[in-house]
Amino acid sequence: MLDIIREAPLGQAIRFISRNKLLRYPEERPDFELPPQYVAVLKDSVEPKHQNADFRTSDRLSPQNEIETQNNLSARSTQTSKQPEQ
């Protein structure tokens, strides 16, 4: 019954006013434990999901390098569009 009230606009208002202390979802309760079948799946999924197993975070561009790369690419496209047609 509380599930129905919680999902209704009145329940959402109660949750908002109480700062989510009332009508909590099961995973928001302090005594919540992840079901065993999910724990097993998490333990089995140790391998990375990437197609390239050698992919590392350090291979990614930093924000500054990414901006520089974008600027270089846009400069190249501007140069090629300004060349006269033959």
Secondary structure, DSSP 8 states (H G I E B T S, - for coil): -HHHHHHSHHHHHHHHHTTT-SS--GGGSTT----HHHHHHHHHTTS---SSTT--GGGS--HHHHHHHHHHHHHHHHHHHHS---
